[in-house]
Amino acid sequence: MSKFTSIITATCDATFKVSRPRDRDTKGRSVPWWSSELTVLLKRALALRRRYQRTMIDENLRQERKLRYQEGKRLYQAKLQEGKLKSWKDFCSRTADSNPWGVVYKLASGKMQSKTTWTILKTQDGTYTTDIASTMEHMMEYFIPDDSKSSNSAHHTHMGHEIEEPLDTPDDVEFTKEEILVVIEKFDSGKAPGEDGQKSEILLKTFKRFPTFITGLYNECLRKGYFPKQWKHSIIIPIIKPGK
């Protein structure tokens, strides 16, 4: 599936006129205190979080993985604050003593224009987040809440037991070209594309060009019970609204 998606993307890049940002548009947007170590620690903390949340059957293992996640999160936040402080000290030390009206003075006096970045959110209990790290943590808890058995409804509990049971059902009937075409034609063309940038019109035109190949591709996924990883990815863009 990844090869198929790459081919479509390469074809679109070669055919369409793609607008790309210029260097001057993106220059200076990355934070100076970020490092490869922080990238590794953040990825590790998120991986530990996912592992903890997906552990549902063994309560002892779940608690153990919860502690590992909390320790990974603590280490990441400590390194994050350390990097910010060190970067600020280095920034201040680079200002020449002979020029008291330099960039530090302008920054402190509010004479440097900068884009507004939302770093504080109001939580459900009425308190506010204090920095980017706590804001991101609050957003993660809001969009991806903890999946705990204690809060499951009777329906969710039943579904959990059903998932744990081995499958013993007859094979599904294969997809036909006609029903796949009907589904693709119902896609909303006004919806934003996923991370691959392919809108529904592209998929529709590709299917009409290669209906047999794409139908076979979907049926192979059906036979193997495989759900492509590309379809599991999503891009979440929070929109701050007053009072919410």
C-alpha positions, 0 to 999 in steps of 0.5 A: 500500500505504501508503494501504491501511495508513493506512486500516486504522490510522485505522479501528482508531483510530476503533473501538478504545479506544486506550491512550496514555501520559500526559505525566507518564509520558514527561516527562523521558525524553529525554536533555538532550544530544541535538540535531537536529545529532546526529539528522542525523549519526546518520542520515547515518552509518547511510545511509553504512553501508547504502550501503557494505554493499550495494556488492558488485560494485565492490571499489574503490567498496566501499572508498571507501564504507567510508572515507566511512562510517568518517568519518561514524561518527567525526564522529557519535561526536565530536559525541556526546561533545562534546554530553554533556560540554557538557550535563554542564558546563551542568548543574553550572553551573546548581546554585546555589553557595549550596546545596551539597546540591543535585541535583549532590550528590544525584547524586554521592552516589547519593541520586537514584533512577533506572532502570537502563539497560544501557550495557555489553555483553560482546563475543565477544573478552571485552572490554566496550563503554564507552558507549552509542555503542559498545554500539549499534555492537556490537549493529549488528555482531551483528544486522546483520553485514558482508556480505563476499564473502570470507566467502560460502559457495559457495551464497551466491556462486552466489545472488549471480551469479543475482541479477545476471543479468536475469530471463527467467522466465514470469509467476507464476500470480496468487493466488486468494482461497482461498490467501490466506485459508489463509495468513492463517489460519495466522498466529500470533495471539500474535505481536506486531504490526509498527510499524503495530500491526495484528495478524493478527486485524485482517488476517483480518477485513479480508480477509474483508470485502474479499477481492476488493480485497485479492487484487487488491492482492497480485496487483498487487504480484506483477505489478509485482515490488514488495515494499512498503517497509512490509513491510521494516521491523522493530522489534528489541527486544534482551533481555539474558540472563545469559551471552549 
